[in-house]
Amino acid sequence: MHDPDAPRFRVRPPAGWMNDPNGPFRWRGRHHLFYQHNPDAPVHANVHWGHASSTDLAHWEHHPIALAPTPDSPDEAGCWSGCVVDDDGVPTAVYTGIDRTHAGLGAICLARAADPDDETLTEWHTLPEPVVSGPPAGLDVVMFRDPFVFRFEGRRWALVGAGHADGTPSVLLYDCQDLADWRFAGVLLDGNDPRALDAFGDKAVGWECPQLAATPGGEWVLVVSLWDGDPHSTGYLTGSLIPSAEGGLRFEARAGGRLDQGRDFYAPAVLQEEDRALLWGWSWESREEAEVLDAGWAGVLTAPRVVDVRADGTLSVVPAPELQLLRAAEPFVTAPGPAGLPDAYDLTVTAGSPTTVALLRAASGAEVTLRLDPAGGTLTLDRSAWPRVGREGSAPVVARIPAGEEMTVRVLVDGSLYEVFAGDHAMLTERVYRRPGDVPELSVTGAGARVTGWELVP
């Protein structure tokens, strides 16, 4: 049966639960994405690593489960978040193993590709012992998980997300030049840093899924997921990596803020490529649990996004150019409309004056709208007539960007997944579920707006 809410073009297992993207990795001409996955039910339990790959970042092939919990081992209660690295020619997963008594503290485990010559990387062997069994002594750490391995000046390091007993979040640093031998190298950054406090506030008690990306201009982007007892939102800091006197590194931040202005985005993972950094996020379900169970699936990964830093230190994020491969040969709309909208589309609107773009209309006449105000420097997503589950509610979301003569907004819709980009200045990810009587229909109100839209095709 056709499910209009089910994304068809983003990475999502056919059934069961999905959450964090893990280990985006390029190997022998293919991009690989792994993800937290319960293959048995659309509920957060029984955590495995699912696996998909692509030769073009647009069309994805599903593969068998990559990692599964092993009884009586450090990952017996789940193979949780981590990364994948090339370890002397052998693709190696570095992940959080959870046992039955973890109480928030994971172990850092390894798994290696069984056949490095297999471009699909379909078989993995887990190592029986963790390389790090728990947090370093003396720090009073109560949350410890999500390793991320990176290189700096020819040496291999790792980040681990942490939270301390006094409520301070942090990113821990390890020297792991030898993946089998990890040395704790101090705290890279914590929540008392003035730039972090200014960017994130003091509500997070842990920073999950820390990620680092080097940009072509030489700056670094640190991404963290803000945990306050539950998943909350995501933040970024831009700045520099500085060698410390103690033989480690510290992150010197100069700017930061909320990574995604929407409410249905969390736990992003980055892939460092030679000339760019790519980012995927997890978009969770924001509908009632009974609806999720009835649908039989939960969670989807966003489209890949290219991350960079502007001269003022703020973040630049745009959809990966490869996504244009999904567009139909001809646009279905080239004027402000009205026009019917397919279940999945790629829409661009450019406006020089206040403009309202309606995307979905209810039988009551209520609409999902985007309001562009170029002179005021605001983009407002209003889906308030479509309730969402979650503490932030369904009130309109306002993204603030530099004011200008024109504003260009790109909207990627795939079933219930809405990804909105205000140029390269702001992004909003939300889930909007269709109800009986809802009509996907485009209408644009505003003088001189330019509109082009393509249906997404297999």
CORNORNOR-V206066 format. One record per residue. N is the residue number from 1. RES is the residue in three letters. OMEGA is omega in radians with two decimals (999 if undefined). Layout:
N:RES:OMEGA
N:RES:OMEGA
This chain:
1:MET:-3.13
2:HIS:3.10
3:ASP:-3.08
4:PRO:3.14
5:ASP:-3.05
6:ALA:3.06
7:PRO:-3.12
8:ARG:-3.01
9:PHE:3.06
10:ARG:-3.10
11:VAL:-3.13
12:ARG:3.09
13:PRO:-3.11
14:PRO:-3.14
15:ALA:3.10
16:GLY:-3.03
17:TRP:2.96
18:MET:2.86
19:ASN:-2.86
20:ASP:2.88
21:PRO:-3.13
22:ASN:2.93
23:GLY:2.96
24:PRO:-2.88
25:PHE:3.08
26:ARG:-3.08
27:TRP:3.07
28:ARG:3.04
29:GLY:3.14
30:ARG:2.94
31:HIS:3.10
32:HIS:3.02
33:LEU:3.01
34:PHE:-3.08
35:TYR:3.05
36:GLN:-2.97
37:HIS:2.91
38:ASN:-3.07
39:PRO:-3.00
40:ASP:-3.07
41:ALA:3.13
42:PRO:3.13
43:VAL:-3.06
44:HIS:-3.13
45:ALA:3.02
46:ASN:-2.93
47:VAL:3.04
48:HIS:2.90
49:TRP:2.94
50:GLY:-2.97
51:HIS:3.01
52:ALA:3.10
53:SER:-3.06
54:SER:3.04
55:THR:-3.05
56:ASP:-3.13
57:LEU:-3.13
58:ALA:-3.10
59:HIS:-2.99
60:TRP:3.11
61:GLU:3.12
62:HIS:3.13
63:HIS:3.09
64:PRO:3.07
65:ILE:-3.14
66:ALA:-3.11
67:LEU:3.10
68:ALA:3.10
69:PRO:3.12
70:THR:-3.14
71:PRO:3.09
72:ASP:3.13
73:SER:3.14
74:PRO:3.12
75:ASP:-3.06
76:GLU:3.13
77:ALA:3.03
78:GLY:3.01
79:CYS:-2.98
80:TRP:-2.84
81:SER:3.13
82:GLY:-3.05
83:CYS:3.05
84:VAL:-3.12
85:VAL:3.02
86:ASP:-3.14
87:ASP:-3.13
88:ASP:3.07
89:GLY:3.12
90:VAL:3.05
91:PRO:-3.04
92:THR:3.07
93:ALA:3.08
94:VAL:-2.92
95:TYR:3.11
96:THR:3.01
97:GLY:3.14
98:ILE:3.04
99:ASP:-3.01
100:ARG:-3.05
101:THR:-2.93
102:HIS:3.14
103:ALA:3.09
104:GLY:-3.11
105:LEU:3.13
106:GLY:2.98
107:ALA:3.11
108:ILE:-3.02
109:CYS:3.11
110:LEU:2.96
111:ALA:-3.08
112:ARG:3.08
113:ALA:-3.09
114:ALA:-3.11
115:ASP:-3.13
116:PRO:3.12
117:ASP:3.12
118:ASP:-3.08
119:GLU:3.14
120:THR:3.06
121:LEU:-3.03
122:THR:-3.10
123:GLU:-3.09
124:TRP:3.08
125:HIS:3.12
126:THR:3.07
127:LEU:-2.98
128:PRO:-3.08
129:GLU:3.08
130:PRO:3.05
131:VAL:3.00
132:VAL:-3.03
133:SER:-3.12
134:GLY:-3.07
135:PRO:3.10
136:PRO:-3.14
137:ALA:3.00
138:GLY:-3.11
139:LEU:-3.13
140:ASP:-3.12
141:VAL:3.14
142:VAL:3.02
143:MET:-3.03
144:PHE:-3.09
145:ARG:2.93
146:ASP:3.12
147:PRO:3.07
148:PHE:-3.06
149:VAL:-3.14
150:PHE:3.10
151:ARG:3.07
152:PHE:-3.14
153:GLU:3.02
154:GLY:-3.12
155:ARG:-3.11
156:ARG:3.14
157:TRP:3.08
158:ALA:2.99
159:LEU:3.02
160:VAL:3.10
161:GLY:-3.05
162:ALA:2.96
163:GLY:-3.05
164:HIS:-3.04
165:ALA:-3.14
166:ASP:3.10
167:GLY:3.13
168:THR:3.03
169:PRO:3.11
170:SER:2.95
171:VAL:3.12
172:LEU:-3.09
173:LEU:3.06
174:TYR:2.93
175:ASP:-3.13
176:CYS:3.08
177:GLN:2.96
178:ASP:-3.06
179:LEU:3.12
180:ALA:-3.03
181:ASP:-3.08
182:TRP:3.11
183:ARG:3.09
184:PHE:-3.03
185:ALA:3.04
186:GLY:3.13
187:VAL:3.13
188:LEU:-3.10
189:LEU:3.05
190:ASP:-3.02
191:GLY:3.07
192:ASN:3.10
193:ASP:-3.07
194:PRO:3.12
195:ARG:3.12
196:ALA:3.10
197:LEU:3.14
198:ASP:-3.07
199:ALA:-2.98
200:PHE:-2.96
201:GLY:-3.06
202:ASP:-3.06
203:LYS:-3.11
204:ALA:3.06
205:VAL:3.07
206:GLY:3.03
207:TRP:3.12
208:GLU:2.95
209:CYS:3.10
210:PRO:-3.13
211:GLN:3.07
212:LEU:3.08
213:ALA:3.03
214:ALA:-3.11
215:THR:-3.12
216:PRO:-3.14
217:GLY:3.08
218:GLY:3.09
219:GLU:3.12
220:TRP:3.05
221:VAL:3.04
222:LEU:3.14
223:VAL:3.08
224:VAL:3.05
225:SER:-2.96
226:LEU:-3.09
227:TRP:3.09
228:ASP:-3.04
229:GLY:3.02
230:ASP:3.01
231:PRO:-3.08
232:HIS:-3.14
233:SER:-3.10
234:THR:3.13
235:GLY:3.09
236:TYR:2.95
237:LEU:3.02
238:THR:-3.12
239:GLY:-3.02
240:SER:2.95
241:LEU:-3.08
242:ILE:3.03
243:PRO:-3.12
244:SER:-3.13
245:ALA:-3.10
246:GLU:3.13
247:GLY:3.09
248:GLY:3.12
249:LEU:2.94
250:ARG:3.14
251:PHE:3.12
252:GLU:-3.04
253:ALA:3.04
254:ARG:3.10
255:ALA:3.12
256:GLY:3.14
257:GLY:3.09
258:ARG:-3.06
259:LEU:-3.13
260:ASP:-3.07
261:GLN:3.09
262:GLY:-3.04
263:ARG:-3.07
264:ASP:-3.08
265:PHE:-3.11
266:TYR:2.96
267:ALA:-3.14
268:PRO:3.08
269:ALA:-3.11
270:VAL:3.04
271:LEU:3.11
272:GLN:3.03
273:GLU:-3.03
274:GLU:-3.03
275:ASP:-3.13
276:ARG:3.02
277:ALA:3.11
278:LEU:-3.11
279:LEU:2.98
280:TRP:3.04
281:GLY:3.04
282:TRP:3.01
283:SER:-3.06
284:TRP:3.07
285:GLU:3.10
286:SER:3.06
287:ARG:-3.07
288:GLU:-3.10
289:GLU:-3.14
290:ALA:3.10
291:GLU:3.10
292:VAL:-3.13
293:LEU:3.13
294:ASP:3.14
295:ALA:3.11
296:GLY:3.12
297:TRP:3.14
298:ALA:3.03
299:GLY:3.11
300:VAL:3.03
301:LEU:3.13
302:THR:2.95
303:ALA:3.05
304:PRO:-3.09
305:ARG:3.13
306:VAL:-3.05
307:VAL:3.08
308:ASP:-3.13
309:VAL:3.08
310:ARG:-3.09
311:ALA:-3.13
312:ASP:3.11
313:GLY:3.11
314:THR:-3.02
315:LEU:2.99
316:SER:3.12
317:VAL:3.10
318:VAL:3.06
319:PRO:3.10
320:ALA:-3.10
321:PRO:3.14
322:GLU:-3.13
323:LEU:3.08
324:GLN:3.08
325:LEU:-3.13
326:LEU:-3.10
327:ARG:3.00
328:ALA:-3.07
329:ALA:-3.13
330:GLU:3.10
331:PRO:3.09
332:PHE:3.10
333:VAL:3.11
334:THR:-3.13
335:ALA:-3.06
336:PRO:3.04
337:GLY:0.14
338:PRO:3.13
339:ALA:3.03
340:GLY:-3.14
341:LEU:3.06
342:PRO:3.13
343:ASP:-3.12
344:ALA:-3.09
345:TYR:3.14
346:ASP:-2.97
347:LEU:3.07
348:THR:3.12
349:VAL:3.07
350:THR:-3.07
351:ALA:3.09
352:GLY:3.12
353:SER:-3.13
354:PRO:-3.03
355:THR:3.07
356:THR:3.13
357:VAL:3.10
358:ALA:-3.05
359:LEU:-3.08
360:LEU:-3.09
361:ARG:3.09
362:ALA:3.10
363:ALA:3.13
364:SER:-3.06
365:GLY:3.08
366:ALA:-3.08
367:GLU:2.88
368:VAL:-3.05
369:THR:2.92
370:LEU:3.11
371:ARG:-3.11
372:LEU:3.08
373:ASP:-3.06
374:PRO:-3.09
375:ALA:3.12
376:GLY:3.13
377:GLY:3.12
378:THR:2.96
379:LEU:-3.08
380:THR:3.00
381:LEU:3.14
382:ASP:3.06
383:ARG:-2.97
384:SER:3.12
385:ALA:3.10
386:TRP:-3.06
387:PRO:3.04
388:ARG:3.05
389:VAL:3.14
390:GLY:-3.00
391:ARG:-3.11
392:GLU:3.07
393:GLY:-3.02
394:SER:-3.13
395:ALA:3.11
396:PRO:3.12
397:VAL:-3.13
398:VAL:3.01
399:ALA:-3.13
400:ARG:-3.13
401:ILE:3.14
402:PRO:3.11
403:ALA:-3.13
404:GLY:-3.13
405:GLU:-3.14
406:GLU:3.03
407:MET:3.06
408:THR:-3.14
409:VAL:3.08
410:ARG:-3.08
411:VAL:3.05
412:LEU:3.13
413:VAL:3.09
414:ASP:-3.04
415:GLY:-3.12
416:SER:-3.09
417:LEU:3.10
418:TYR:3.08
419:GLU:-3.02
420:VAL:-3.12
421:PHE:3.05
422:ALA:-2.99
423:GLY:3.03
424:ASP:-3.03
425:HIS:-3.07
426:ALA:3.06
427:MET:3.14
428:LEU:3.10
429:THR:3.13
430:GLU:3.05
431:ARG:3.11
432:VAL:-3.05
433:TYR:-3.12
434:ARG:3.11
435:ARG:3.09
436:PRO:-3.14
437:GLY:3.10
438:ASP:-3.11
439:VAL:3.03
440:PRO:-3.05
441:GLU:3.14
442:LEU:2.92
443:SER:-3.07
444:VAL:3.14
445:THR:-3.12
446:GLY:-3.05
447:ALA:2.98
448:GLY:3.13
449:ALA:3.09
450:ARG:-3.01
451:VAL:2.98
452:THR:-3.13
453:GLY:3.12
454:TRP:2.93
455:GLU:3.01
456:LEU:-3.08
457:VAL:-3.13
458:PRO:999
